[in-house]
Amino acid sequence: MKVLATGTDGYIGSQLASFLLDRGYDVVGLDTGYYRDGWLCSQDAPRFPVCLNTDIRHIREEDLAGFDAVIHLAELSNDPLGQHDPAVTYAINHLGTVTLAQKCIRVGIPRFVYTSSCSVYGAGDGAGFKTEESAPNPQTAYAQCKVLVERDLSALASDAFSPTFLRNATAYGVSTRMRFDIVLNNLAGHAWTKRQIQMTSDGTPWRPLVHVQDISRAIACTLEAPRESVHNQIFNVGSTAENYQVREIAEIVADRFTGCALSFGKSDSDNRSYRVNFDKIHRSLPGFECRWDARRGAQELFDLFTRIEMSSETFGFRAFTRLKQLEYLLRTKQIDSNLFWVPAVSEAQARELGSSRVANF
């Protein structure tokens, strides 16, 4: 199977590409390159595919010709970033994704795997478990876009176009393109560099967790499943046993990072709290299982930090936090207010140099 995977220079995408290549897929990546500064380590000799260096808003139909499936991850990727400029978030995450799917239909790509998020379940007291049938209650622009994309791509489903929606739990784990702005990874970084975790909240909200490798496995199993098993289906991706209150995640990390002091604050204004049921994916997606849990993930991070002798400077580096990196690119005028790359030279300068094409990094 020849697949196009968008966002292959991201936290999940870099691991996914290697996972699929090892599984025998013919993989082409696509990424605009916002986070290429964020190389933490070489983990298990990662393999990178040929990559189209472009924004999804610029992808052409001819770029899509010949693929059997598209895996779409390339969106602005978390809640604080989405709230930074909601209009741009909608332009990329909602409109950009729907336009990409429409182009896939026009060139005859039959499979489309969309990485959604359990954040669509939003606010609640955590008393009950959310299933794929539960009404979404998105609290942020990021989560609202996920709901809109699911709605609009579902309406496009046909005998010729088969979308599948994977609502991932909160990711964690080691990646070559690391993120330290997601909960378990962030707490582990604080535990390692400061030998303490000082939480500003009371840690009572609920979050489900899933390892980045298990997300990759869910995507591969979706591609390999019979069409009728996944056509226009939503799957929560994770394990029901891996629902935790944030304070429990902090305790798991503190237990592994020996000598780490742990303290909690008071309840804050963030009302997102949800527990999620993951029975459907384990029951209905052939070959899928979660092989990681939070304790093993904390151990993995501890072992990595030990091996690379991770410093406070590395932990705080802008490219490992999505909002910091985009703010840096905006501040240094490398990207414009719509998050398009600014050409290295103007078109007039390019013509003077005899070039017909402006470099776009």
N, C-alpha and C positions, 0 to 999 in steps of 0.2 A: 504494500500500500504506500502510495506517495502522499505525504501530508505536508501541509503548510502550517507551521506553528507560529503564531504571533506572540511577541513579547519574550523571545528566547534569550535576551540579555537581562531578564529580570530574575527575581528571587526564585520563583517556581519554574519559569521557562528554561533557565539554564540547566536545572536538574532534569526537567522533563525531556529536553532534547537529547541529553546523554542517555536517559532511560529508554527512549524510543529507538535510538540508534543501536543500543545494545540488544534490543528486542527484534532487530531486523528491519525496521522501517526505513524507507527512503524519506528523509526529513529535510525540508528547507525551512529556515527560520526567517523571521521578519522582526525588526526592531528599529526604533528611531534613535536609540542610544543614549537616553537621558542618564542611565545609571552605570555606564561602562567604567566609570572611575572606581566603582565599588567592588574591587576584587579582594576578597579576604584570604583565600587559600586555594590550593589545588587539592581538591578532595576526591580521592578515588579516580584519578586521571580522567577528568571530565572530557567529553567529546563534544565538539561544537559543529553544527551543520553549516553548510553554505547559508549565508544570511543576506536577505534583501534589506538594505539600509534605508528604510523609509518610514514615514508616518502612515498609520492606517488610513488617515484622511486623504492621502495621496496615492494609495494603491490603485492600480489600473486593472481592468479586466484581463488584459493580456498577461499581467503578472500572475493571474490565478489559473490560467489555462493548464490543463493536464493533471490537476490534483484530484485525488480521490476523497480527501477530507480536509477540513480546516479546523484547527484547534485555536480558539481565540482567548488569549490572556491579556493582550496589550491594551490595558485601560489605566487611567489614573487609579491608584491601587489601594487607598485606604481613606478612612473617614476624615481625619484632619486635612488631608490634601484636598479631598472633595469639597470641603467647606471653604477652603482658601479662595476659590473662585467657582461657585456653583455653575455659572453659565458655561465656562470652559469644560467643566466636568460633564455637563449634559451634551455639549458639542462632540466630545470625544467618546465618552462611555456609552451614551444612548444613540445619538444620531450616527456617530462613526461606526458603531457596531451594526446597526440596522442597514446602513448603506453597504457595508462589507458583505452582509448576508445577501442582500439583493444582487450584488455583483456575482456572488457565488452561484446564485440561481441562474443568472443569465449565461454563465459559462458552463453550467451543468455539473457543478460539484454536489454530490448527493448527500454527504455527511457534514454536519457542522456541530462541533462540541464547544459549548459555551461555559466558561468557568464563572458561575454565579457565586453567591455567598450566603451563609446562614445569617449574616447581618440583616437580611430582609425581614427576619422575624422581630427585630427591634426591641421595643420596650415590653416589660412585663415583670412579674414578680418571681419568675422561675419556678412557679408551683407546678406547672404542667409541662409535658414534653411536646415540642412542636414537630409536626410531621409535614410531609410534602403537601398535605391537604389543608394545613392551617393557613388562615388568612395572613398575608404579610402585613407588617406594621413598621415600615422603614422610617428611621429617625434622621437620616443624613442624605445629602445629595448622592453620595456613593451608593447607598442601599436603594434609594429611590430609582436610580438608573438601572440597577440590576432588575428590579421589578418591571420597569418599562421595557427593557430588552426581552425579558422572558415573555411578556405579553405580545410584543410585536413580532418576535421570531416564531412564536407558537402559531400566530395567525398566518405566517408564510409557509407553514409545514404542508407538504403535499406528497404525492407518490414519488416525486422527483427530488424532493428536498426534505431531509430528515434531521432536524435539530434535536440536541439533547442538552439539558441544563443541569450542571453539577454545582449544587450549593455547598461549597466547601466550608467546613468549620474553620476556626482561626488557625492559621498555619504556624508551624514551628519547625526547628531543625536546621542542620547545617546546609549551607549552599555556598557555592563559589561566589555568587552575587548576593552577599548576605544582607539581611534586614535586621536591624535592632530596634525597630519601631513597632514590633508585634510582641504580645505580652510575655510569652515564655522566654523568647530570645532576649528581650529587654531586661527582664528580671535576672536572667543568668549573667548578662553583661555587667549589671550593677553588682551582683554578688561577687563576681570575679575581680572587678577593678576597684571596688570600694569596700569590699568585705562587709557590706550591709545593704539591706533593702529597706528603704524608708518609704512606705506607701502613704500617699496623701489621702486616700480613701479608706473606707473600712473593709474593702475587699469582698463585700457580700454579693455583687453581681455575678451571674452565671455566664460561663463561656464554654462552648465545646471546642476541643482541640483536635488537630489532625496533622500528622507529620507530612512534610513536603514530598517525601517519597511515596506515601500512601495516596496523595493527590495524583501523582504521576501514574501510579498503578490504576487508579480509578479511570483516568483518561484512556490509558491503553486498553483496559477491559471494555470500555465503551466502544472504542473503535473496532474491537474484535467480536463484539456481541452481535447476534443476529439482529437485523434491522428492526424486526417487530418487537424486540425486547426493549429497545431504547428510543424508538421513534416518538418524538415530541414528549418525552418523559422528563420529569424532574427527579433528581436523586440528591438527597442530603448525603454529603461525603464525610464520613468519620465513623466513630464507634460510640454507641450509647453509653458505654462505660467511661468514656472520656469527656464527660461533662463535669466541669469543676467551677466552684466559686473562685474568684480571682485570688482570694486569700489562701485557698488550698494550693493553687499553682505556686504562689510565693513560698509556701511551706515546703513543697516538693523541691523547689530550687534550693532553698536554704538548707534543707537536709543534705543535699548532695555537695554543696559548696561549704565544706566544713568550716566552722568559725564565723559564718556569716550571721550578723545580727539582723533581726527582723522586727519591724514595728509597723503599726497601722494608724491611720488617721480617722477622720470622720467621713460619713457618707457625703458624696459630692453630687453635682448636678447632672451627672451622666446617668440617664435612666435606662440605658440599654442593658437588658438582662434576659437571657433566654437559655433554656435547656432544649436539646434537640434529640429526636428519635432517629436512629439510623438503620432501622430494621429493613427498610425497603431495598437499599443498595446491596445489603448482604444476602437478601432473599432473592433478588431479581436480576442482579448483574453477574453473569457467569464469570467465575474466577476471581472475584474481588474479595479481599480481606484486608483489614488493617493489621499491619505487623509491628506497629510502634505504639508505645504509650508515653505519657508525660515523663515518667521517671526515667525511662530509657533515653528519652530525648534530652533530659537534663544531664544525664551521664555523657551523652554524645557531645554536648556543648562543653562540658567540663574537660573532657579529653582533648577536644580541639584547642580550647584556650590554653591548656597546658602545653600542647605540642608546639603551637605557634608563638607562645609567650606573649599573648595578647596584651597590649598596653591600653591605658586609658585614652590615649590619643587615637588609637585605632577604633576603639569602641565608640568614641564620639565623632568619628569622621563623618562629614556631611553625606557622603554617598551611600551610607548605610541607613539613612533616615530619609524617606521619600520627600517629605515636605522641605527639609533642610536643603536637599540637593536641587530641587526645582527653584527654591528661593535664591540659591546661589547662581544658577544659570540665568534667572531673571535679572538679578542684581548686576551681574557682569555682562548683561546684554548679549548673551549667547543665544537666548531664545526670546521671542517677543511675548506680548501679553496673551496671545492665543496659543502659546507654547509651541510655535513653529520655530525651527532653527533659523537664526539670522545668518544670511550668506556671509562668507568670509570677505567677499568683495561685492560691490554693487554691480548691477548688470552693465552699467555704463563703463565701469572699470574693466569688467570682463571683456566687453567688446574691444576696448582699447588694447587689451592684451591678446586680442585675436582669438578669444575663446568663445564658443557658442554655448557653453554650459557653466553655470555657477556652481561652485563646490557647495555641498550641503553636508555638514558633518553630523 
